[in-house]
């Protein structure tokens, strides 16, 4: 919780629990490009093959870091248990409406 930023250097991930927790906590993140990370983070994280440059940017560009933190927190509401339940309910509503 007290970390300013989160770095995810994984070369392969499934559904990264660490990234999900980072989003829920609204932490700006820099991650290596690996399958699924872009879909998980959306615009709530910086995905780059140059983690050192990404970390440097987050540590030196306060405006960019704050912007990513806001986007991460917003994305985190979508993957929280409550957000996931609401997303599932919306999906079911749409499916039912299409069937009518």
N, C-alpha and C positions, 0 to 999 in steps of 0.2 A: 503493500500500500504506500509506503513512503518513497518508493522509487520515482524519480522524475520521468524516466523513459524506460522502454522495454526493448531489448534486442532479441530477435529470434533468428539465430544463424542456421537453423535446421536445413539440411539438403533435401529431406523428404519428411512429410507430415501427413497425417490423416486429417482429422478434425482437431487441430491443436488446442488442447485445453488451456495451455498457457496464453495463447493469443485470445481465446474467448474470455478468460479471466481479465486480461489486460483491457479488452474492450469494455467489459462490464465496469471496470474501475476507471475507465476514461483515460487510460495511459497512452500517450503517443508512442507508436511503435515503428521500428525499422526491422524489416524481415528480408531474408534471402528469398529469391524467387524459387518457389517450389509448388507443386501441384496443390491446388485448393486454397493457398494463402490469399491470393487476390480475391477470390470469391468470399472468403471469410472476413477479411479486413475491409473490403470495399475501399472507400476513400478515407478510412479511419487509420491508415498506416502507410508507411513508405516502404515499397518493395524495390530492392536494388541488389545488384550483384556486387556492389562495392559497399559493404557494411560499414567500413571505416568512414567513408565519405558521408554515408547516411547518418551515422552517429554524430559526426562532426556537425552536420547541418542541424540536427535536432538540439544539440548542445549549444549552438551559437546563434541560431535564428529563433528568437523567442516568439516572434509572431507566427512563424510556421509551426513551431512546436505547440503553441496554444490552439491554433487552428486544427491540427491533427488531434489534439486532446478532445476538443469539442466534437469533432466528427467521430472519434472513437467512442465517446460516451453515448452519442446518438445511436451508433451501430450497436453498442452494448445493450441498449434497451430492447433491441430487436432479438437478441439472443438470450436474454434473461428468461427464467422460467415463465414469467408473466408475459413477456413479449412473444415467446415461442407459442404459448397457449393462444394468444390473440391472433398470431399469424396463422395457426392451424384453424382457428374458428373462421377467420376470413376466407381461407381456402375452401373450407366446407360450405360456407355461404355461397361463394361463387359457383362451386360445382352444383349445388342445389338449384341455384337460379338458372344456370344453363340448361338444366334438365327440365325446367318447367315450360 
